[in-house]
Amino acid sequence: MRIKITMQALDPGASLPLDNRPYASLIYSLIGEADPYAAEYLHTEGVNIRPDERKRFKPFVFSRLQQVGKRVRDGRQWLADGPVEWQIGSPIDELMMMVMAGLSADPVVRIGDRNGGADMEAVAIIVIEPPHFVGPMRFKTLSPIFAAVSERLEDGR
């Protein structure tokens, strides 16, 4: 499931980090509003998609904040006046439901780091329908794609 959150900066002109950690932290926080155990488990353990593998993954992706008129300078995003859009996705629908529940319970969130940040108010949350793939298509990702290929050797490795 993918969701698009439209937010309004309560302090336009503030700067936000381009680093992903504050945004991932916000997602864990929102999930934690609905289920603190799930948030802690996802943060510390991740999800193992194959029981016989040691690799663990964080089961969500997110875009950078999108805003018309924003400026990027010195490793920070400086907010303009106007709406900000943020997309989050997960193959686990329940996690996205928890994010939406967290924002519904308290629509004002803080995104930032030790160099500054902004209070943002979620003003709309919509579920984005999955794309309908028909043959070869081109698309642009909102975050990097990670692909792992494993091969089982004859000796079991």
Helices and strands as residue ranges (DSSP letters): E 2-9, E 15-17, H 21-34, H 36-44, E 61-62, E 71-73, E 76-78, E 83-89, H 93-105, E 108-113, E 116-128
